[in-house]
Amino acid sequence: MSDKTIRRLHQAVRDDIGDLLTQRPLPNPHLDQLDPFLFLNHHGPQTYGPDNHGLPFGPHPHRGFETVTFILAGMLTHQDSAGHESIIRAGGVQWMTAGRGIIHAEISPREFLREGGPLELLQLWINLPGRLKMSPPAYTGLQREQIPALPVAGGKATLHLIAGQWEGVTGPVASLTGVFMSTIDLQAGATLRVPDLQARAVFLYVVRGSLTIGGQRVAGFHLAELNAGGDALELNAEEDSLVVFGHAEPIGEPVVAHGPFVMNTREQIAQAIADYQAGRFGAPLAG
């Protein structure tokens, strides 16, 4: 068994959205995607005062991929044109399959607008292969207590299993493409070894803290791009750390992205725009 090594580290680039502190490690000037992982925004951490305007993500469309939203602090209201609605609080996750088309809004609940408080969110986009891009839209909202919290690394780390399997436990999200997705809290000094990663694209983003991979340090707000070789990964926490860790089978298809649509061809993008304008993504949302 050989270990994966770091090819390149990618520091998140500051790109605020209004008063929402935003940093983006993917895509960046050196990396378009980690097939099938397309995009990651890291919002916050920051603290909102009372009577704030909240999140700016009013109704907007998507087609052709999935979004995974990690609520690390604060709370988030989800509404979509397929009839799903929820308020997810700190520690929870939202997994939405845009598929053939959906309109959704991610906004702050009235409680947060009134009282304010800490806020930190991550949103990850995961591509779908051409055969699944027109799947029915779907949504799963999970509170912290609905996500298995598994002790790992001899009890020095906790793996929050969102999708996939870990030592006989199955995560609550059934990914269309067999994606494994988790967040991992590691105490300083923890060592976690992940096997069976051959032919898998690994997604590893350090939210805070720092760890080493093959002796190379990965600090907070950095995405680790790994070399293709190796079938295992060893994480060594230098300090208390939080990471987003996932892996998936690469799709290996052309990616044509235009704003909120991710398809295989420009013609499919044009069709997505036409379908949205014709009202084929479902009933519009208020707001």
Buried (B, 14 or more C-beta within 10 A) or exposed (E): EEBBBBEEBBEBBEEEEEEBBBBBBBBBEEBEBBBBBBBBBBBBBBEBEEEBEBBEBEBBBBBBBBBBBBBBBBBBBBBBBBEBEBBBBBBBBBBBBBBBBBBBBBBBBEEBBEEBBEBBBBBBBBBBBBEBBBBEBBBBBBBBEBBBEBEBBEEBBBBBBBBBEBEEEEBBBEBBBEBBBBBBBBBEEBBBEBEEBEEBBBBBBBBBBBBBBBEEBBBBBBBBBBEEEBBBBBBBBBBBBBBBBBBBBBBEBEBBBBEBBBBBEEEBBEBBBEBBEEEEBBEEBEE
